[in-house]
Amino acid sequence: MLNVVNILLIIDAIVLIVFVVLQSSKSEGLGGAISGGAEQLFGKQKARGLDYVLHRGTIVTGVLLFVLAFLSGYVLQ
């Protein structure tokens, strides 16, 4: 059982990396990090299409990564 969880953990980590790399950039360097954060937080722009799928996929695989890591580290050993 531990081997199955560890294999799923590795696959999930790779998928999470792919989702993060494929997402489009939300800021323009250091200037965008300072001023663009407020625009992103208070703006009414919503991700649509592929950006929405990548955003939701990142959230799901991130949560799954923590659950599998918890299972691998504490429950199954």
N, C-alpha and C positions, 0 to 999 in steps of 0.2 A: 504493500500500500504506500509506503514511504517513497519508493522509487517512482510510482505513478504520479504522486503529488510533486515530486521534484522535477519530473519531465514536464508536467503541465506548467510548473513555475518557470522553467526555462523558455518554453514556447510562449507563455504570456509575456515574459520580459521582452522577447524579440518582437512580438506584435506591438507592444507598447512603444518600443523604440521606433518602429516603422510609423506608427500613428503620429508620434511627436515630430518626426523628421518631415513627414508629408504635409503638416499643417502650414498654412501660409503665415507669413510674418505679420505681426500686429503693430509693430512700432518701427521707427526709423532711427536706429542707433541710440546713442545716449540721450540726445535731445528728445527723441520720441519716448524714451523711458521716463523722462521727467514730466513732460507735458502731455504725452499721449495716453498715459495711464488714466488721467481724469476723463479724457474724452471717451475712452473705452468703458470706464466704469459708469459714467453718467449719460453716455450717448445711447441712442435708441437703435443702434445698429445691431442686427441679429445675424448670426451666421446662417447661411442658406446653402442648400445643395451639399456638395462634397465637404465643405468646411464644417457643416453641421454634423455630418456623419463622422468625420474625423474627431470632432470635439466630443461627441457622445461616446465614441469608441475609446477615446483616451480615458474618459472618466470610468467607463465600465472595466477596461483592462487594468487601470490603476487600482480600483477597489479589489478586483479579483487577485491582483498581485499581492496585496496586503493579506487577504484571506488565505491564500495559498502559502505565503511565508509564515503566517501564524500557525497554520496546520502543520507545516513542515518542521517548525521549530519547537512547538510546545505540545501539541496534542499527540502527534504520532511517534514521539521519541520517548 
